[in-house]
Amino acid sequence: MATLVVLLAPGSSGAATAHAAVRMPDLVGRNRAQVLAVMRRDALYFETKGPGSSKSDWVDVLSQSPKPGVVIKWHGEAVLHVTTQSPRGPRPMPNVAGLSRARVFQAMRRAQLYFKTVGSGSSSNKWRLALAQSPRAGTRVAWHSEVTIRVAITRPKAPVQKSVKKAVVKTAPTKTVGRVVNGVGYKIGVATWYSYIPGRCATWYLPKGTRITVHDLATGKSITCIISDREDSGSNRVVDLNETQFAELAPLAQGVINVKVTW
């Protein structure tokens, strides 16, 4: 009498389930042996890109496509971006303020950090520009930390210059907007914000402990703060304010304002 032999995939209960779609596993941060075991278990194929992919000597997954949780067909193929090193220690927060949506994703993928967005377009995922970030650029954060990025659908319009009666505040000529203007005891440029101690701020050109006054060139409003942190040099930012005091000058969603810093 003939015997019928049915071959089943490991862990399956019948031919109907052997070809069922599966959800893409989370492979980011896994080493080569772990990836092979997981993909073999789920009957999925994958290709690798990046350092070590050609010789199969990579040791860590940086990102993946499709993302974890996406339904993928049986024997479907995923693309893994890999590296020959396992950089899981603290790393500096990249500077994403002013970057487009695509460049923000690239920067955060390189840094192996997660992020959430707030501001216009964040809920619908239609934002196109990063305005500010927390923590600020250069701050060392843990591997796979989640950071906050203030975003917008379009670039905010430059504030309209208005005359101010206060003698100490002088509006900058329109041609100076977007670059740093130096003077005796003052600088004119751009201010942004980050999550920091109320009453404290950061500059790249004055010593810590200096008390400065920040004047909003559009409204004439001003605040004072004490420098206790350093920001990156070489940009058009003349001060990074804590979010509490930035909100006294302009809405946080605006991201950046033109200011005059005096000391």
Secondary structure, DSSP 4 states (H G I P E B T S, - for coil): ---------TT-SSHHHHT--EEPP--TT--HHHHHHHHHHTT-EEEEESTTTTTT---EEEEEESPTT-EE-TT-EEEEEEESS---S-EEPP--TT-BHHHHHHHHHHHT-EEEEEETTTTTT---EEEEEESPTT-EE-TT-EEEEEEESSPPPPPPP-----TT--PPPGGGTTS-EEETTEEEEEEEEES--TTEEEESSS-TT-EEEEEETTT--EEEEEEEEE--SSSSEEEEEEHHHHHHHS-GGG--EEEEEE-
